Amino acid sequence: MNKIFRLAASAALALCACVAGPAGATDWPKKPITLIVPFPPGGFTDNVTRAVSIELGKELGQSIIVDNRPGAGGRIGTNAILRAPKDGYTIGLGVPATLSLLPVIDPAFAKLSTQYAPITMGVQGYLAIAINPEKTKARTFKEFVEYAKSNPGKVSYGTPGAGTSFNLWGEVIADAAGFTPLHVPYKGEAPAITDLLGGQIDFMLVTGASKSHVESGRLKVLATTGRARWSAFPDAPTLKEAGLGKELVASGWMAFIAPAGTPQPILDRLNAAFVKALRQPSVEKVLSNQGYSVVASPPQEVSKVVQEEVKSFSQIIKSGKVKLE
């Protein structure tokens, strides 16, 4: 009888452990969750994350603390995400610049894909080439290219940071158009747009976060980087339509990730909560107004997109036509 009792007790303990799951997954979360954004406040990453975090907090029953950690083209914030405790209480935002480009241009991030666990592909959009119409009088992309070619070494463009995907695509587009611009890196999209509005730089690739400036007439979009016209700026042609001569597609997506090793039950809970939050009508409205479409995917979609972009970015860098700072 004692042996039977011991076996029964052992089975009960095993069952309790199984139900509890790793890291107490059944009663997770017990405290607020920090969501690290590797870029400064005010840009597109911050706008999207804050809109989603409110509904995410409701789904999980805890506050979501958005923690901006800008610097070094997203490296500082990304490192903070990767090195966080693997308990689900620190998660983060990933974009092409951090998840797809860093492994190509920085040896320190060569194994990045093994250091994070994807949660969901949140949103997808494109980029737009914008100018200050008061400074640069070009009415079309073709006119702007002619202006840039006739003023070698004088045309500058801003980006959210050196070595970002904005930097890469800016160089790719300029190379395809046949001019060489001066790159001016900033610590995020918002300060770069401020200088574009002030006439300190000539053009930049912008996201849907600049929509209000375009609608007010302070900025003018010359072309967009999708295969078809982008809903954020429906009157602007694609680069191919604008006369670039070939199709060039540059996507601007945002994904959410956790440190590798985060227990699977917690990752599953996070994915379900993010999907529900992203699909809330109030969130979709905010995102669509900025030109983003909600994806709210399974985790595998993040890995698929990143793998495809790493391959594409590697080919661009190896071609030798594009040199990033």
MONORVEN-V640208 format. One record per residue. N is the residue number from 1. OMEGA is omega in radians with two decimals (NA if undefined). Layout:
BEGIN
N/OMEGA, N/OMEGA
END
This chain:
BEGIN
1/3.13, 2/3.13, 3/3.11, 4/3.14, 5/-3.13, 6/3.11, 7/3.14, 8/3.14, 9/3.12, 10/3.13, 11/-3.14, 12/3.13, 13/3.12, 14/3.13, 15/3.12, 16/-3.14, 17/3.14, 18/-3.13, 19/-3.14, 20/3.11, 21/-3.13, 22/3.09, 23/3.11, 24/-3.02, 25/-3.07, 26/3.13, 27/3.06, 28/0.05, 29/3.12, 30/-3.09, 31/-3.14, 32/-3.12, 33/3.10, 34/3.11, 35/-3.08, 36/3.05, 37/-3.06, 38/-3.11, 39/-3.05, 40/3.09, 41/3.01, 42/3.14, 43/-3.08, 44/-3.13, 45/-3.13, 46/-3.14, 47/-3.12, 48/-3.08, 49/-3.12, 50/3.10, 51/-3.11, 52/-3.00, 53/3.14, 54/-3.14, 55/3.10, 56/3.11, 57/3.10, 58/-3.13, 59/-3.07, 60/3.13, 61/3.11, 62/3.08, 63/3.04, 64/-3.11, 65/3.10, 66/-3.05, 67/3.13, 68/3.12, 69/-3.08, 70/3.03, 71/3.05, 72/3.09, 73/3.13, 74/-3.08, 75/-3.07, 76/-3.13, 77/3.14, 78/3.09, 79/3.13, 80/3.10, 81/-3.07, 82/-3.05, 83/-3.13, 84/3.06, 85/-3.07, 86/-3.06, 87/3.11, 88/-3.11, 89/2.99, 90/3.10, 91/-3.09, 92/-3.13, 93/3.06, 94/3.13, 95/3.14, 96/-3.11, 97/-3.06, 98/-3.04, 99/-3.06, 100/-3.05, 101/-3.13, 102/3.13, 103/-3.11, 104/-3.00, 105/-3.08, 106/-3.12, 107/-3.13, 108/-3.12, 109/-3.08, 110/-3.12, 111/-3.06, 112/-3.05, 113/3.12, 114/-3.04, 115/3.09, 116/3.07, 117/3.14, 118/3.08, 119/3.10, 120/2.92, 121/-3.01, 122/-3.08, 123/3.09, 124/3.09, 125/3.14, 126/3.13, 127/3.14, 128/3.08, 129/-3.06, 130/3.07, 131/2.98, 132/-3.03, 133/3.10, 134/-3.13, 135/-3.10, 136/-2.98, 137/-3.12, 138/3.12, 139/-3.10, 140/3.09, 141/-3.14, 142/3.12, 143/3.13, 144/3.12, 145/3.11, 146/3.10, 147/-3.12, 148/-3.14, 149/-3.12, 150/3.11, 151/-3.08, 152/3.11, 153/-3.09, 154/-3.09, 155/-3.10, 156/3.06, 157/-3.13, 158/3.07, 159/3.07, 160/3.11, 161/3.08, 162/3.11, 163/3.09, 164/3.11, 165/3.07, 166/3.08, 167/-3.13, 168/-3.09, 169/3.07, 170/3.12, 171/3.13, 172/-3.12, 173/3.13, 174/3.13, 175/3.14, 176/-3.12, 177/3.07, 178/3.05, 179/-3.09, 180/-3.13, 181/3.05, 182/-3.12, 183/3.09, 184/-3.12, 185/3.09, 186/3.13, 187/3.13, 188/-3.11, 189/-3.06, 190/3.12, 191/3.10, 192/3.11, 193/3.10, 194/3.13, 195/3.06, 196/3.09, 197/-3.12, 198/3.10, 199/3.13, 200/3.07, 201/-3.02, 202/3.13, 203/3.03, 204/3.01, 205/-3.09, 206/3.08, 207/3.10, 208/3.13, 209/-3.13, 210/-3.04, 211/-3.11, 212/3.13, 213/3.11, 214/-3.13, 215/3.13, 216/-3.14, 217/-3.13, 218/3.03, 219/3.10, 220/3.11, 221/-3.12, 222/-3.13, 223/3.10, 224/-2.95, 225/3.10, 226/3.04, 227/3.08, 228/-3.14, 229/-3.05, 230/-3.09, 231/3.13, 232/-3.13, 233/-3.00, 234/-3.13, 235/-3.11, 236/3.14, 237/2.97, 238/3.13, 239/3.12, 240/3.11, 241/-3.09, 242/3.06, 243/3.13, 244/3.10, 245/3.09, 246/3.12, 247/3.10, 248/-3.06, 249/3.09, 250/-3.09, 251/3.07, 252/-3.09, 253/3.05, 254/3.13, 255/3.11, 256/-3.04, 257/3.06, 258/3.08, 259/3.07, 260/-3.11, 261/3.04, 262/-3.08, 263/-3.08, 264/3.11, 265/3.11, 266/3.09, 267/3.12, 268/3.13, 269/3.12, 270/3.13, 271/-3.14, 272/-3.12, 273/3.11, 274/-3.13, 275/3.12, 276/-3.12, 277/-3.12, 278/-3.09, 279/3.05, 280/-3.11, 281/-3.13, 282/3.13, 283/3.13, 284/3.13, 285/3.12, 286/-3.09, 287/-3.13, 288/3.10, 289/3.10, 290/3.06, 291/3.13, 292/3.02, 293/-3.12, 294/3.09, 295/3.11, 296/-2.97, 297/2.91, 298/-3.10, 299/-3.07, 300/-3.13, 301/3.11, 302/-3.13, 303/-3.13, 304/-3.13, 305/-3.12, 306/3.13, 307/3.14, 308/-3.12, 309/3.10, 310/3.12, 311/-3.13, 312/-3.13, 313/3.12, 314/3.14, 315/3.13, 316/-3.12, 317/-3.11, 318/-3.13, 319/3.12, 320/-3.13, 321/-3.08, 322/3.12, 323/-3.14, 324/3.14, 325/NA
END
